[in-house]
Amino acid sequence: MNRTLVLVNAIGLLIGISYGIHNPIVPIFAKNEIGASYAELGLIGLANFVPYMFIPVLVGVLLSKFNNASLLSIGIIINSAATILLSFSKTVPEIMALRAMTGVAHAFFWPPSESIISNTSTPQSRVKNIGRFTGFFVSGFMIGPLAGTFLLETMDVSYRMLFQIATFIMASAIIFSLQASKNGHQKYGTAFSFSSIKQIKRFPHVIAVLIYCASSFGMILTIYPAFLNDRSMSATQIEILYFVFGAARVITLALTERLARHAGMVLIASTLCVSAGLLLSFYSNSLEEFAVAMLLMGFGFSIIFPMTLELILKKTQKESSGAIIGAYETIFGIGWAAGPLAAGMISEFSGNAVPYFVFFVFGIGITALNAVRKSVIDAA
């Protein structure tokens, strides 16, 4: 494997471990230690993801002008600062501000990584390499909750100490990003053009899938842990459930290249699995039931993102890939921001289980759309 790809995959693994350790705990920390309501949890999630609606476009511009690995280093630095400061936060507005920093940092992590991989790969190996990178990140996200469980149960660390440990792991990724930046050839593309971004409008069905799944994914990352806690799941059990979620994603991502041959059917199956997992969550009360829901959603979410990106990049000129990736991630950010806000407000005023039924209904509609457009997707 190309040395640059090895370095980027190592970064993805470390960032994933850090996220897996602390992300599922943030809503529980905010609810139990800070006293946040469900509406405030929604606002925290919104603050986390709103920057991702705008910053990726800026990053898309920068990708054609600066060393991509250097931009990746900036993201790691901002993310590490936000996570360590989280351990000292005492109010909901402080948490919102720090999660907004995390959203900015994520925009400097994911698009540069995808750009490096896309431009280091051949067209034939691109989906496999993007899937592999996502697999390393998700593997970290699977390992992280186990590490978090061990630290919470065996070492008896506090939530705040957990954030500090996660910061150390995340910051260590800077070693690999600096090594990658020394290669110096990871600046790609031509001058930024809004016309290149408009190319993404040729895939409305893919955009619909992406927004729905990003919204649901944002809800699972920001609101779901608090919902699980209200359904009598302990912090340790929640970490275990996110391990199951990560394991399902890793197994699915290992099959990315094979599944990509049947893009239309896979997108239908993916949105159907996400919808089924959300419906099961609406009714579940036991660890085993929630584990099945997490397995279903783990499969659904994992394959959708590399698949939809590949469907778009396959019809994109290489010199426009940076701008397209920025536009793609911005659309992802729109969904990411909308999901937690909608789920938080619905939970606050209609009951904490209702959002999962509402998103299930939307998911069935998106699945039907996929079925109608299957031939178009397969031809893309």
Protein Blocks (a to p, Z undefined) as FASTA:
>chain_A
ZZklmmmmmmmmmmmmmmmmmmmmmmmmmmmmnopafklmmmmmmmmmmmmmmmmmmmmm
mmmmmcfklmmmmmmmmmmmmmmmmmmgcbfklmmmmmmmmmmmmmmmmmmmmmmmmmmp
cfklmmmmmmmmmmmmmmmmmmmmmmmmmmmmmnopafklmmmmmmmmmmmmmmmmmmmm
mnopacgcddddfklmmmmmmmmmlmmmmmmmmmmmmmmmmmmmmmmmmnopafklmmmm
mmmmmmmmmmmmmmmmmmmmmmmlmmmmmmmmmmmmmmmmmmpcbfklmmmmmmmmmmmm
mmmmmmmmmmmmmmpcfklmmmmmmmmmmmmmmmmmmmmmmmmmmmmmnojklmmmmmmm
mmmmmmmmmmmmmmmmmmZZ
